Amino acid sequence: AFFWLVSLLLSSLIWFIAVKASNPQDEPLQKGLLIFGVMFSVLLQEAFRFLYYKLLRKAIEGLVALSEDGCSPISIQQMAYVAGVGFGLMSGAFSMINLLADALGPGIVGIHGDSQLYFLTSAFMTMVLIFLHTFWGILFFHGCEHRRWWEIMAVVVMHLAVSGSTFCNPLYVGSLVPSYLLMAAAAAWAYLLSGGSAQNLWRFLLCKS
Amino acid sequence: MITFMNNSDSEEEPCNERTSLMSAESPSVPSYQDGLQASEAGEAQAHRKRRTGSSRSPNNIADGDMSDSGVPVRESTLENEEEELTLKYGAKHVIMLFVPVTLCMIVVVATIKSVRFYTEKNGQLIYTPFSEDTPSVGQRLLNSVLNTIIMISVIVVMTVFLVLLYKYRCYKFIHGWLILSSLMLLFLFTYIYLGEVLKTYNVAMDYPTLFLVIWNFGAVGMICIHWKGPLQLQQAYLIMISALMALVFIKYLPEWSAWVILGAISIYDLMAVLCPKGPLRMLVETAQERNEPIFPALIYSSAMMWTVGMAKPDTAARGPSQQTWDAAEDGRENHRSPSHGDSQMSETRSPVPTRPITSLEELEEEERGVKLGLGDFIFYSVLVGKAAATASGDWNTTLACFVAILIGLCLTLLLLAVFKKALPALPISITFGLVFYFSTDNLVRPFMDTLASHQLYI
């Protein structure tokens, strides 16, 4: 969560500098700057995920060296999951909490011609992002562990795609549907990487031992 | 500081403030409290460290008496186990401190966001005499710096005063002061807080009920904090009084002064705990020489029955180490007295060498805990509360400060595990908190607001 926060800080610093240095009246330029800010922020988030991976790797090596039987009390997969959840929670909290605070107060949604589904779609979008961050954490760490660069690239591309799809808002079908599809794909992929299989799932659902 | 924070001063200050006039012109002892806290923390830590050191030697002697061949093996496995346990329970310690700090912050933020009283400006403390209503920025900055200097000097004076009192063994005075402070905090501030909360939610309460509630709350609090009580109840009370103190600070410190004071306090904490001639260091060393526990009701203890140790006045006040080592029961109580990390193992083994290892380890596990000064709680909550109060109603800033402080606490605990001596808990967390507050408020907020208005997600 802290690492996500720092990446957000740096990316907003860049955006802020860019905005201050440019003409505030120029609408398309502002929009362009915003898009640039979003993409840059995505790239920074992934970079910080990588940094976090490096840090956790060192921590695991330390734990292994100090433990009696040569294996650390927490595995890299668990750390990947926790890192993903941390990123997701922080990103979700930052996206949603002001909205929730405003939702407590009086007001009418979309009175100025914006979509009336603003709160609902924000909630769904946040939820999908949190899930995605969790799955991306697992995929990313797995890719780093096994030196499969294409997995890491896939995570970055997916993140860019999801962020990019939100540019279609308020045309929600353009952003929510692809995001959910990507989430399902990422979920299946992460599940398979974590050692699950269709058989395990079937057995679990049928409550067999 | 990790270990102690003297809360009494702060409690006393507000007391004076209230009794003089509601214009809140009386000096408060928060700074004092801070210094005390720092000193307490340092003292406690150093004390603990000395205890560890002194306990190791009798332990080794005891081991040697038992079986010579077993000694080297025992010692090496002891060290290994200690390291492992330290690391394993390092994470547990962190969680044990996260929960109370989070609770305190939640209480403060919830109150700030809902009760108007604590964000209204109704005068200033006498320690911050310069007003911030000046027209120019430079003048305002100058005033806040002057306020900070006055506050910090008050803290330093109070700390030195406490060190002198402690040096010349004026224990009764100190205990009386502590009791008076916590009395004031538990009764008067709770009364005001309850009054404001009831006003906000428009709930009517008659005076007899109020009297009953406040009397019970205060009396149980006094007993819990200064004498014996269930550990969780004591922890809850300490959290509540820290939150009350933080709210007082948030209300009565002017804007810029508050931020400058936070920064200056963390620098002072750093210097007072680590410099060889610092008052806190001297306090710690004096306490170590006398092998005494530090004052009650000033630290948050996450696992020990601190009050059990205090129940025996001679062991608590002046008992030399021999007394505590002789009887098995005294040894057990000494074991229960505050100590940190691996001192536990050696202490338990020394008085009762025949006890089986497993039960000893169990004892250690359940009694190992971490101590954090109450002043740390207070200043963390002041930072987060100020962020909640003044950050243009933005929750992101509050959240960012909260995460920053917790990460700072994590790092401090990590350093504590590495260095195993008294460490100031304020600097890292407050630095992170301040950095994140200012950067989030000025940089991240416009970015996130623009993103939210276009409903873009990053």
Chai-1 contact restraints between the chains, C-beta under 6 A:
chainA,res_idxA,chainB,res_idxB,connection_type,confidence,min_distance_angstrom,max_distance_angstrom,comment,restraint_id
A,A1,B,V403,contact,1.0,0.0,6.0,A-B,restraint_1
A,F2,B,V403,contact,1.0,0.0,6.0,A-B,restraint_2
A,F2,B,I407,contact,1.0,0.0,6.0,A-B,restraint_3
A,L5,B,A400,contact,1.0,0.0,6.0,A-B,restraint_4
A,L5,B,V403,contact,1.0,0.0,6.0,A-B,restraint_5
A,L9,B,S439,contact,1.0,0.0,6.0,A-B,restraint_6
A,S12,B,L443,contact,1.0,0.0,6.0,A-B,restraint_7
A,S12,B,V444,contact,1.0,0.0,6.0,A-B,restraint_8
A,S12,B,F447,contact,1.0,0.0,6.0,A-B,restraint_9
A,L13,B,L443,contact,1.0,0.0,6.0,A-B,restraint_10
A,W15,B,F447,contact,1.0,0.0,6.0,A-B,restraint_11
A,F16,B,L443,contact,1.0,0.0,6.0,A-B,restraint_12
A,V38,B,L456,contact,1.0,0.0,6.0,A-B,restraint_13
A,V38,B,I458,contact,1.0,0.0,6.0,A-B,restraint_14
A,S41,B,I458,contact,1.0,0.0,6.0,A-B,restraint_15
A,L66,B,L87,contact,1.0,0.0,6.0,A-B,restraint_16
A,A93,B,L399,contact,1.0,0.0,6.0,A-B,restraint_17
A,F94,B,N396,contact,1.0,0.0,6.0,A-B,restraint_18
A,I97,B,W395,contact,1.0,0.0,6.0,A-B,restraint_19
A,N98,B,W395,contact,1.0,0.0,6.0,A-B,restraint_20
A,A101,B,W395,contact,1.0,0.0,6.0,A-B,restraint_21
A,M125,B,Y457,contact,1.0,0.0,6.0,A-B,restraint_22
A,L129,B,Y457,contact,1.0,0.0,6.0,A-B,restraint_23
A,S163,B,Y457,contact,1.0,0.0,6.0,A-B,restraint_24
A,S163,B,I458,contact,1.0,0.0,6.0,A-B,restraint_25
A,T166,B,L456,contact,1.0,0.0,6.0,A-B,restraint_26
A,T166,B,Y457,contact,1.0,0.0,6.0,A-B,restraint_27
A,N169,B,Q455,contact,1.0,0.0,6.0,A-B,restraint_28
